[in-house]
Amino acid sequence: MKPRKSILKRFKITKNGKILRRHTGLDHNLAKKSGNKRRKNSKWVALSKQEVKKIKKLLK
């Protein structure tokens, strides 16, 4: 089965097999948010175990 291209674009897989995603809410309306919040949300976040299971299934 082919991997889902949309999943490959949205997630990053580390060398150790962790799956990372971006924070939400950074596309628009950023003037309301403080610089600290924008900076904090610009980093990658690890997924929960339940989400990892679903994403790995879609990547096979």
SULQUIHU-V902792 format. One record per residue. PSI is psi in radians with two decimals (* if undefined). Layout:
{{PSI} {PSI}}
This chain:
{{2.45} {2.55} {2.63} {2.10} {-0.62} {-0.61} {-0.71} {-0.59} {-0.55} {-0.34} {2.72} {2.32} {2.18} {3.02} {-0.59} {0.01} {0.07} {2.59} {2.22} {2.64} {2.90} {2.75} {2.70} {2.88} {0.49} {0.31} {-0.66} {3.11} {0.67} {-0.26} {-0.52} {-0.43} {2.54} {2.82} {-0.65} {-0.76} {-0.73} {-0.73} {-0.77} {-0.69} {-0.11} {-0.14} {2.84} {2.59} {2.45} {2.57} {2.80} {2.91} {-0.67} {-0.72} {-0.67} {-0.73} {-0.77} {-0.74} {-0.72} {-0.59} {-0.68} {-0.36} {-0.19} {*}}
